[in-house]
Amino acid sequence: MINFQNIEKSFGEQLVLKSINLEIKKGELMVLLGASGSGKTTMLRMINGLENPDFGSIQIANKRLENRPLLELRKEIGYVIQKVGLFPHYSVYDNVATILRLKNEKEQVVKEKVEKWLDKIGLRVSVYGRKFPAELSGGEAQRIGLARALVAKPKIILLDEPFSALDPISRLKIRNEFREIQKEEKLTAVMVTHDVLEAVSMADRICLLAHGEIQQVGTPQEIIYKPKNQSVKEFVKGDQFQAALASVSLREIIPFLKADALENQDLDSSVLDYLQEADSTYHAIVLNAFYKWKEELL
Ligand SMILES: Nc1ncnc2c1ncn2[C@@H]1O[C@H](COP(=O)(O)OP(=O)(O)OP(=O)(O)O)[C@@H](O)[C@H]1O
């Protein structure tokens, strides 16, 4: 779906991306993971033409990017960034509606879609529709940014640290919600983060970058259990590594947690219920992971 071929990029004297070759498949969630300054955002911005490579080419659905009008391209691509960039003088409703109105959708259709997507990201239109961005918390604003991108029905969604303003519980919730929406809509998603935990708990595959070079591309399990080189090993060691391990194990159980368990913080009984029912051979590891994760979360 998205293909980086021999990409190279410099800013002045600084070589920021070197020999980047990466294929992102249709419908997958690819996480670009790496330390600050490793080139993640630059790669992401190349997908919607906000940066151009010096060498190499990017193809989307087998079409080279440089041959496509930018406006047409961006209609297919949703872009969600850390600083949400909502229009400050528009209400939440109007912020989400903007793109539909630009497409000349009828107001009745606009209303249905805005309500649907606000509802999907957990904010009711009756409560939030009339608020202005300055009246929202950071996390709410990030959710609205997500709804605004999703309402346009993009084929591809690019996310740059999209959940960073959220507290741990809301973060976990919205990660899961977004993941469900992404699968349901068969969206091809590329997400930038430097948070190992976020990467392993959400990604189909992770592309690990260091100093502008791809170190490894693989599933979270491959990255964690089969690091290809020293650089990958270093990235996933220590506390972050432990948390990531916990999260990988938890991917097994989170879908089985009772829906309200997170809200009620009645996690222990919910997890134990699951473990009893599931007859998992990894009880000890999952349970250990769970307690570590809970310590961190609560
Ligand atoms: N427009 C620009 N002009 C000059 N240098 C830039 C520009 N954009 C990025 N850079 C440099 O390129 C390097 C990679 O930046 P990039 O934003 O891609 O990194 P990143 O991995 O996303 O980092 P972070 O996690 O801190 O956001 C950095 O050293 C940055 O200073």
The ligand as an ORCA input file, in Angstrom:
! r2SCAN-3c Opt
* xyz 0 1
  N      12.416     21.233      8.805
  C      13.571     20.846      9.357
  N      14.694     21.597      9.208
  C      15.866     21.201      9.732
  N      16.038     20.060     10.445
  C      14.971     19.278     10.628
  C      13.673     19.621     10.102
  N      12.803     18.649     10.441
  C      13.506     17.738     11.151
  N      14.806     18.110     11.264
  C      15.866     17.340     11.949
  O      15.830     16.015     11.475
  C      16.049     15.085     12.529
  C      14.907     14.079     12.558
  O      13.732     14.759     12.929
  P      12.339     14.027     13.137
  O      11.349     15.054     13.574
  O      12.034     13.220     11.959
  O      12.710     13.052     14.349
  P      11.756     12.176     15.277
  O      12.357     10.814     15.308
  O      10.351     12.298     14.855
  O      11.977     12.890     16.671
  P      10.936     13.218     17.905
  O      10.613     11.905     18.537
  O      11.782     14.076     18.796
  O       9.758     13.919     17.330
  C      16.168     15.895     13.787
  O      17.543     15.970     14.144
  C      15.623     17.260     13.433
  O      16.304     18.279     14.105
*
